[in-house]
Amino acid sequence: MDKPVFSETDVITIPELAKRLKIDKQKAYDIVNERGCPLYDLGGERQKRLIWGDFLDWFRQRYRAASGS
């Protein structure tokens, strides 16, 4: 199966974020509610969005890679 190709400029929803990170939706909501997460609120319910590249930059700074040791 081919690996999906994501663009740095993709605008995604929180459920889409959960799918990309392969985590459950509640964990995705917990992550985006952390201080500094680049979440855009377009107004109204279910109108929060992330720009994939901005999120990845923040995520990489916030969480460190798991080490092999």
FIFIVO-84970 format. One line per 5 residues: their letters; for each residue x, y, z of C-alpha. Coordinates in Angstrom, 2 decimals. Each point is the difference from the previous one (the first is absolute). Last residue first. Example, Ala and Ser with C-alpha at 12.3 -4.5 7.8 and 13.67 -1.06 7.14 Angstrom:
BEGIN
sa = 13.67/-1.06/7.14  -1.37/-3.44/0.66
This chain:
BEGIN
sgsaa = 17.84/2.99/23.62  -1.71/0.52/-3.37  -1.05/3.50/0.87  -3.53/1.30/-0.37  0.00/3.34/-1.77
ryrqr = -0.60/3.01/2.19  -3.33/1.67/0.35  -0.59/3.73/0.16  2.49/1.13/-2.64  -1.02/-2.70/-2.46
fwdlf = -3.69/0.69/0.68  0.38/3.74/-0.62  1.72/-0.53/-3.35  -2.48/-2.75/-0.91  -2.97/2.22/0.85
dgwil = 1.27/2.83/-2.16  0.52/-2.43/-2.90  -3.47/-1.55/0.36  -1.91/3.27/0.20  -2.52/-0.65/2.71
rkqre = -3.73/0.61/0.12  -2.77/0.62/2.54  -3.51/0.42/-1.38  -1.80/-2.85/1.77  -2.25/2.40/1.89
ggldy = 0.01/3.62/-1.05  2.80/2.31/-0.94  2.96/-0.59/-2.28  2.23/-0.96/2.92  3.56/-0.58/-1.17
lpcgr = 2.22/-2.34/2.02  3.76/0.55/0.10  0.58/-1.86/3.30  1.60/2.45/2.40  -1.55/-1.32/3.19
envid = -1.49/-3.45/-0.34  -3.59/-0.21/-1.23  1.18/-1.43/-3.32  1.58/-2.97/1.80  -3.06/-0.86/2.12
yakqk = -2.24/0.18/-3.10  2.36/-2.40/-1.80  -0.07/-2.33/3.04  -3.82/0.05/-0.12  0.02/-0.79/-3.72
diklr = 2.00/-3.20/0.39  3.56/-0.14/-1.30  1.44/-0.90/-3.39  1.73/3.40/-0.36  -1.57/0.57/-3.41
kalep = -3.36/-1.44/1.11  -0.08/2.15/3.14  0.88/3.08/-2.04  -2.92/-0.75/-2.33  -2.30/-0.11/3.07
itivd = 1.48/3.39/1.06  -0.72/1.56/-3.36  2.61/0.66/-2.68  1.39/2.81/-2.13  2.74/-1.48/-2.18
tesfv = 2.88/2.45/-0.60  2.82/-2.37/1.02  -1.41/-2.48/-2.51  -0.71/-3.58/0.97  0.75/-3.01/-2.17
pkdm = -1.67/-3.21/1.11  2.23/-3.11/0.19  -0.79/-2.46/-2.74  -1.31/-3.43/0.94
